[in-house]
Amino acid sequence: MINETFWLIIGFGGQALFSLRFIVQWWQSERVGRSVIPIEFWYFSIAGALTLLVYAIYRADPVFIVGQSTGFFIYIRNLYLIKHPKSISSDPVL
């Protein structure tokens, strides 16, 4: 049986990966002088969400499981849309 320290390392590691996405986004935005979301943001989001999902499953926390699994699929979808853009004449304004 895996000990509690191992699972705490998994949980904190997932949180660190998830937090790194904000640091990467901030750094890139400062570099270009405007708000941007670099592709690395989505990779850190996926890695963090997946790691935290594994931790949440171990903890058997249904709220945490639903939150991380939902986010995980959204991050995957964003990467798909980046790698397979539709042909459109102009970007929508948000």
trRosetta pair geometry for C-beta under 8 A, 3 or more apart (Angstrom, degrees):
i j d omega theta_ij theta_ji phi_ij phi_ji
2 6 4.9 -92 175 70 104 147
2 7 6.7 113 122 -45 115 92
3 6 5.3 108 65 2 69 101
3 7 7.7 -141 107 1 43 89
4 7 5.7 -60 -153 40 40 109
4 8 6.3 41 151 -21 71 104
5 8 5.6 -53 -147 36 33 113
5 9 6.5 37 152 -21 65 102
6 9 5.7 -56 -155 33 31 112
6 10 6.6 32 147 -19 64 104
7 10 5.3 -46 -147 34 39 116
7 11 6.3 40 153 -19 66 104
7 55 6.5 129 -172 -132 84 84
7 58 5.6 -154 -134 130 126 154
7 59 7.8 141 172 -58 133 85
8 11 5.6 -52 -145 38 33 113
8 12 6.1 25 159 -10 67 108
9 12 6.1 -57 -140 45 27 103
9 13 5.8 32 156 -24 63 111
10 13 5.7 -58 -144 37 24 113
10 14 6.4 25 157 -19 61 106
10 51 6.4 -159 -179 -176 77 93
10 54 6.5 -92 172 99 131 113
10 55 5.1 173 118 -82 105 101
10 58 7.6 76 85 12 147 153
11 14 5.9 -55 -150 34 27 110
11 15 6.5 24 153 -15 62 107
11 52 7.1 69 -138 -118 59 66
11 55 4.2 125 -89 -147 77 150
12 15 5.5 -53 -146 39 36 112
12 16 6.3 41 152 -23 66 103
13 16 5.6 -52 -149 34 31 113
13 17 6.5 32 153 -17 64 103
13 51 6.0 -105 102 177 92 148
14 17 5.7 -52 -149 36 33 111
14 18 6.2 31 153 -18 65 108
14 47 8.0 -159 -132 136 65 67
14 48 5.4 111 -177 -157 67 58
14 49 7.8 143 -169 -46 108 6
14 50 7.7 -145 -127 78 110 51
14 51 3.1 -167 -97 108 98 109
14 52 3.9 163 150 -56 140 68
14 54 7.5 -174 -72 47 142 94
14 55 5.7 -131 13 -5 150 133
15 18 5.6 -55 -145 39 32 113
15 19 6.2 32 155 -19 66 108
15 48 7.1 77 -109 -154 15 106
15 52 6.7 92 -63 -85 61 112
16 19 5.7 -56 -145 38 29 110
16 20 6.5 40 153 -32 63 101
16 48 7.8 -156 74 -110 40 103
17 20 5.7 -47 -152 21 31 117
17 21 7.8 43 151 -28 56 90
17 44 5.7 -167 173 -162 74 78
17 47 4.6 -107 175 110 141 105
17 48 3.8 -170 101 -78 94 80
17 51 5.9 96 36 25 141 143
18 21 6.3 -42 -174 9 38 113
18 44 6.9 145 -113 151 23 89
18 45 7.0 60 -130 -122 69 44
18 47 8.0 -152 -63 88 57 72
18 48 2.8 145 -66 179 72 149
18 49 6.8 105 -97 -50 108 56
18 51 7.9 -137 -36 58 96 110
18 52 6.4 17 -43 -30 138 133
19 22 6.0 -50 -169 29 52 109
19 23 6.9 47 141 -15 74 104
19 48 7.5 150 0 -115 48 147
20 23 5.3 -55 -151 38 45 114
20 24 6.1 46 152 -20 74 103
20 44 4.9 -132 87 -147 98 141
20 48 7.5 -179 35 -60 90 125
21 24 5.8 -53 -147 38 31 111
21 25 6.2 31 154 -19 65 108
21 40 7.6 -175 -124 125 67 75
21 41 4.8 85 -163 -149 95 63
21 42 7.9 101 -133 -45 123 17
21 44 3.7 -177 -72 93 86 125
21 45 5.2 64 -94 -57 158 74
21 48 6.7 -96 -18 0 118 142
22 25 5.6 -53 -143 38 32 112
22 26 6.1 33 156 -19 65 107
23 26 5.8 -54 -145 38 28 111
23 27 6.1 29 157 -19 64 109
24 27 5.8 -56 -144 37 27 111
24 28 6.3 23 160 -15 64 109
24 38 6.1 -104 148 56 105 123
24 40 4.9 -114 175 103 152 120
24 41 5.7 -164 91 -76 118 68
24 44 6.3 158 13 -7 141 149
25 28 6.1 -58 -146 39 27 107
25 29 6.2 26 156 -19 63 111
25 36 7.4 -161 -155 89 71 60
25 37 5.9 -12 -124 -119 110 60
25 38 6.6 -161 -100 22 57 86
25 41 5.0 58 -69 -96 101 124
26 29 5.8 -59 -147 38 27 111
26 30 6.3 26 156 -17 64 107
27 30 5.9 -57 -149 37 28 110
27 31 6.3 32 152 -24 63 108
28 31 5.4 -53 -148 33 32 117
28 32 6.5 6 163 2 67 107
28 36 5.4 -92 125 77 111 113
28 38 4.5 174 -70 -31 172 124
28 40 7.9 157 -43 44 139 115
29 32 6.6 -69 -144 48 27 91
29 33 7.9 -145 167 29 55 6
29 34 6.6 -102 -154 98 77 31
29 35 5.0 2 -131 -117 126 41
29 36 5.3 -180 -88 29 70 74
30 33 7.5 30 -172 -73 27 39
32 36 5.8 36 50 -9 141 137
37 41 5.0 -84 -172 41 81 159
37 42 7.8 74 155 -40 107 88
38 41 5.4 127 66 -14 64 96
39 42 5.9 -50 -167 31 50 108
39 43 6.8 47 141 -16 73 103
39 79 7.5 85 -156 -119 90 82
39 82 6.2 153 -109 157 100 161
40 43 5.4 -54 -148 39 43 112
40 44 6.1 40 155 -16 73 103
41 44 6.2 -59 -151 40 26 106
41 45 6.3 30 150 -23 62 109
42 45 5.3 -50 -145 34 34 118
42 46 6.4 35 155 -20 65 102
42 75 5.4 157 -158 -167 79 88
42 78 5.3 -148 -115 97 131 117
42 79 4.9 163 143 -68 144 91
42 82 7.2 -157 4 -1 161 146
43 46 5.8 -51 -148 35 32 110
43 47 6.3 27 155 -14 65 107
43 79 7.6 90 -66 -94 65 130
44 47 5.7 -55 -141 42 33 109
44 48 5.9 30 160 -16 67 111
45 48 6.0 -60 -144 42 23 107
45 49 6.0 20 160 -16 63 113
45 71 7.1 -123 176 159 103 107
45 75 4.2 -165 113 -119 120 139
46 49 5.9 -58 -140 40 24 108
46 50 6.1 23 161 -18 63 110
46 72 6.5 84 -133 -143 64 72
46 75 4.7 -169 -69 122 76 135
46 76 6.4 95 -107 -67 118 71
46 79 7.3 -6 -47 -28 137 140
47 50 6.0 -57 -144 37 25 109
47 51 6.3 21 159 -15 62 111
48 51 5.9 -60 -146 40 28 108
48 52 6.0 20 159 -12 66 112
49 52 5.8 -59 -142 44 27 107
49 53 6.0 36 155 -27 64 106
49 68 5.0 162 -163 -165 78 83
49 69 7.9 147 168 -81 108 22
49 71 4.9 -148 -119 100 137 109
49 72 4.2 -177 130 -78 133 80
49 75 6.2 173 11 10 148 146
50 53 5.5 -50 -146 31 29 116
50 54 6.7 31 154 -19 61 100
50 68 8.0 161 -72 166 18 113
50 72 6.1 101 -68 -120 68 124
51 54 5.9 -51 -155 31 32 111
51 55 6.6 30 148 -15 63 107
52 55 5.4 -53 -148 40 38 115
52 56 6.1 41 152 -22 69 105
52 64 7.4 -120 158 176 98 104
52 68 4.9 -154 102 -116 103 141
53 56 5.5 -52 -143 37 31 112
53 57 6.4 34 154 -21 64 103
53 65 6.7 79 -147 -134 74 59
53 68 4.1 -169 -77 122 80 130
53 69 5.7 100 -123 -68 127 71
53 72 6.2 -6 -46 -47 144 141
54 57 5.8 -52 -150 33 30 112
54 58 6.6 33 150 -19 62 104
55 58 5.6 -53 -152 34 33 114
55 59 6.3 23 152 -10 66 110
55 64 8.0 -75 98 148 86 137
56 59 5.6 -60 -145 46 32 107
56 61 5.0 -91 -157 58 82 100
56 64 3.7 -157 -128 119 123 112
56 65 4.6 179 131 -71 124 63
56 67 8.0 -169 -110 55 164 92
56 68 5.6 172 5 17 149 141
57 60 7.1 28 -177 -76 34 45
57 65 6.1 90 -75 -105 65 112
59 64 6.8 14 76 60 128 149
61 64 3.9 36 104 25 120 118
61 65 6.2 162 87 -21 62 86
62 65 5.4 -53 -140 37 32 116
62 66 6.3 31 162 -18 67 104
63 66 6.2 -56 -150 36 26 106
63 67 6.4 23 154 -16 61 112
64 67 5.8 -58 -145 39 29 112
64 68 6.2 17 163 -10 66 111
65 68 6.4 -63 -143 42 23 101
65 69 6.0 14 164 -13 63 115
66 69 6.2 -61 -138 42 24 105
66 70 6.1 26 163 -21 63 111
67 70 6.1 -59 -148 34 22 109
67 71 6.5 18 158 -12 60 111
68 71 5.8 -57 -146 41 32 111
68 72 6.1 42 154 -30 65 105
69 72 5.4 -47 -146 28 33 120
69 73 6.9 29 158 -15 63 101
70 73 6.3 -61 -159 35 30 105
70 74 6.6 27 149 -16 65 109
71 74 5.5 -60 -149 38 36 112
71 75 6.2 35 156 -20 71 105
72 75 6.0 -57 -150 34 28 109
72 76 6.5 28 153 -17 63 106
73 76 5.6 -50 -145 36 35 113
73 77 6.3 38 154 -21 65 105
74 77 5.6 -54 -149 36 31 113
74 78 6.5 34 152 -21 64 103
75 78 5.7 -50 -150 33 33 113
75 79 6.7 33 152 -16 63 102
76 79 5.9 -56 -155 36 33 111
76 80 6.5 36 148 -21 65 105
77 80 5.5 -52 -149 34 34 115
77 81 6.4 33 153 -18 66 104
78 81 5.7 -53 -147 37 32 110
78 82 6.4 35 153 -21 65 104
79 82 5.6 -53 -148 34 33 112
79 83 6.2 18 158 -7 67 111
80 83 6.1 -66 -145 46 27 101
80 84 5.8 -25 171 30 68 112
81 84 6.7 -74 -122 64 22 75
81 85 6.7 60 171 -94 62 58
82 85 7.1 -6 -155 -59 21 90
85 88 8.0 -99 163 12 98 93
88 91 7.2 108 95 -83 123 41
